[in-house]
Amino acid sequence: MSASAHSGNHDQAFYEAAIENTVELTATTGSLSATPDAGGALPPGRYLIQSVGLAAGQVVWVHVGPFERGVPLAPSSPVAAGERRFPLTETIVALEAHLLGGYSDRVAVQLSSGSNVTVYISRVSTEVMKSNKRA
């Protein structure tokens, strides 16, 4: 594929693959659990978002939005599909996404029903472009 055919910032091959920082959230019913203010915005990059232990019929809604200190992402009511939301279920246990600065650099999770579920948000790319490899 030619460089003019796509945006390199959104290409999986643009950044070198790496296992980097992981944030752990607990998805609960009735509230939204988001990446904390203390850590600031999530750095731009490619992320793997995984749920652990979802029971049959449970859905974890993954919300993304812009980071703003002290301003949480708004929970959906009812807990359902919507803008900037993706479901994780018993059979869809992971999502790979590019998180972009100022647009989707905060992630929150919300559980449809039942017991709490752990969600891991792991950065799986470096900030170094392939053409600028470290020595």
N, C-alpha and C positions, 0 to 999 in steps of 0.2 A: 504494500500500500504506500502510495506516495505521501510525502509530508503535507502536501496541499489538500489531501483528501480527508483529513481529520485534525482535530486539535490535540497536540501532543500532551497538554496538561491533563486530558481526560483519557489518555491511552494507558492501558495497564503496563505496557512495556516502557513508558517514559521514565519511570523511577525504578531504581534497583529494588528488587524484593529483599525484605529484611523482616525479622521479627522484632518489633519495637515495643512501645509502651502499651499496656492493657489497663482499661478502666473497668471496674466491676460495678454493676448496678443491680438493684433488686426490684423487679417488676411486681407491683402490688395492685390490688383492685381498689378503686375509689380515689387514687391519686397518681400523679405523674412523678417518676423518679428520674432526675436529670443529672448530667455531668455537673460537678460542683463548680461554684464560682471561684473557689480558691485555686483551682488548676488553670483557670482562664479558658480561652477558646481552645478547642482541639486544633492541633496543627493541620494544615491542609495535607491531604494524602489519601492513599487507598486504605480502607479499613475493612476488617472482617467483623461482623456483628453476629454473635451466636447466643442462642438460648440453651439452657440446660434444665432438663426435667419437666418439660411441658407435658401435662396429662391430656388425654383425649378430650377434645372439645375446647381446650384452653387456647387463647390467642394472646400473644404479646404484640402490641402495636408499637412499632419503633417510629418515633417522631424525630424529625430533624428541623433545625431552624437556625437563625443567626444568634450568636452568643452576645448577650448584653448583661453585664454584671448587675446582679440584683433583680433581673427580670426573667422569671422562669418561662419556659414554653407553656402555652395554655393547654390544659388537658382537653381531650375531645369528649363531648357529651352528646349522645351516648358514645361509648367506646366502639368505634367503627372505622371503616375506611374513610379516607379524606386526603386533603392536600398534604404532601410531604409526610405521608405515613406508609408503613409497609408492615404486613403481618408476618410474624413467626409463629409456626404451629407445630404440632406433633410431627408433621412430615416435612415442613419447611423450617429447618432449624438454624439456618445461617443466611446472611445477606452480605455480599461484598459491595461496597459503595465508595465512591470518591466524595470526600467531604471537602467543601470549598470554603475558604475564608470569607466571613461576612454573609454567607448564605446558608450554609449547613454545618457550622462549626460547633454546634451544641446538639447533643443527642439526648433524648428522653425515652423512657419506656413506660408502658401502662398495660396492665393485665386485664383481660376481659372478665375473668371469674376464677374462683378457686384459690388455692394456696400460692404463696409467693414463688417466683421463679427468678433464677439468677441469669443475668445477661452480661456477656463479656464483649467489650468494644476494643479490638486490637488493631493497632496501626501496623500495616504489613508492607509499607514502602518507606524508603529513606527520602530525605530532602535532596539528595544528590542525583542530578540527572545522569543518565548513562554516559553521555558524552563528556562529563566532567568527573570521571571516576577518581576516587581518593587514591592516594599512593599507598 
